Amino acid sequence: MNIATNHIPDRVTDTQSVILTGDRTTEPLHLGHYAGSLRNRVALQHSHRQYLLLADGQAMTDNAATPEKVASNVLEVALDYLAVGIDPELTTIAVQSSLPALAELTMLYMNHVTVSRLERNPTIKTEIQQRGFERDVPAGFLCYPVSQAADITAFKASLVPVGEDQAPMIEQTNEIVRRLNRLAGEPLLPEARALIPAVGRLPSIDGISKMSKSAGNAIPLSASPDEIRNAVRRMYTDPDHLTVSDPGKVEGNVVFTYLDAFSDDPGTVSDLKARYRRGGLGDMQVKNHLEEILQTLIWPIRERRARLADDPGEVMRMLRDGTDRARKVTQETLDDVRAALGLFHWT
């Protein structure tokens, strides 16, 4: 299997908006990633210069005790990218930890943000609470927004597709950019804009906890037909909808949330909602409709992923090529920043 990567220029031009996005390599991706970002990335790669980071470095901020987990999932996430339609001829896919300029930019930027500002970041505050760190926050995790700022600016990205909960991270990036631009006395780095998808964060199938394959409450992009069927059967609906004739609630009903996200027939979904609300429509009928949609969606993704997984060496070559191109771009940005700030350099 040949994955060509010859058509992406090494240097960012001014004629295309640049997108930087990516995922932490902690587990294979699932339908939440697909709804929230992956399908948008597939579309955007045709109109923008897109860089996609396999964020293994950032994954280590709260997985330092299990580095093998982070490393093994680099290939898994790359397979998911390719399986959903990310084209390495249009999108540069790179491994974050193999881009040394990102680490140096992070070090420079850390001098332009305070600990108290990092602690006030709403995204970081929420994730610290979710992980139960309290005051035992790893320094790398607290500085995650600075690392993300380095990623975004290293590619001089102007658009960053993120969920609404990640918007504060983009604002913190722009604060650092404005400070550096003032120091440089020129528009050294562009500010970035958060590109928030119309579909919000997809709930887990239990409707309670954060979606995760390891927690068993997500549908992986490689899910088998039986896994899809079982997951849909377990989806949270309206606990007061005890019989078919009972009126049911659509709000907070995970099945209808997934129908909104994945059905390409909003008229039918609206009709199902109306029937469910007034009574006369059973949960199983709605779940059967959703299962049919998800089976159709995931089948080609699963098949492409399996074919790609048969030749991991070719996928690794694609990653190496993308990382080499990304290394050139990020090093150029680092050189620009060092020169503009008047930092020491060898003559």
HELIX and SHEET records of a PDB file:
HELIX    1   1 LEU A   31  HIS A   33  1                                   3    
HELIX    2   2 TYR A   34  LEU A   38  3                                   5    
HELIX    3   3 ARG A   39  LEU A   44  1                                   6    
HELIX    4   4 ASP A   56  ALA A   59  1                                   4    
HELIX    5   5 MET A   60  ASP A   62  5                                   3    
HELIX    6   6 PRO A   67  VAL A   84  1                                  18    
HELIX    7   7 GLN A   96  SER A   98  5                                   3    
HELIX    8   8 PRO A  100  TYR A  109  1                                  10    
HELIX    9   9 MET A  110  HIS A  112  5                                   3    
HELIX   10  10 VAL A  115  ARG A  120  1                                   6    
HELIX   11  11 PRO A  122  ARG A  131  1                                  10    
HELIX   12  12 ALA A  139  LEU A  142  1                                   4    
HELIX   13  13 TYR A  144  ALA A  154  1                                  11    
HELIX   14  14 GLU A  164  GLN A  166  5                                   3    
HELIX   15  15 ALA A  167  ALA A  184  1                                  18    
HELIX   16  16 PRO A  225  ARG A  233  1                                   9    
HELIX   17  17 VAL A  254  PHE A  262  1                                   9    
HELIX   18  18 PRO A  266  ARG A  278  1                                  13    
HELIX   19  19 ASP A  283  ALA A  309  1                                  27    
HELIX   20  20 PRO A  312  ALA A  340  1                                  29    
SHEET    1   A 3 VAL A  18  ARG A  24  0                                        
SHEET    2   A 3 ARG A  49  ALA A  55  1                                        
SHEET    3   A 3 THR A  91  VAL A  95  1                                        
SHEET    1   B 2 LEU A 159  PRO A 161  0                                        
SHEET    2   B 2 ARG A 193  LEU A 195  1                                        
END                                                                             
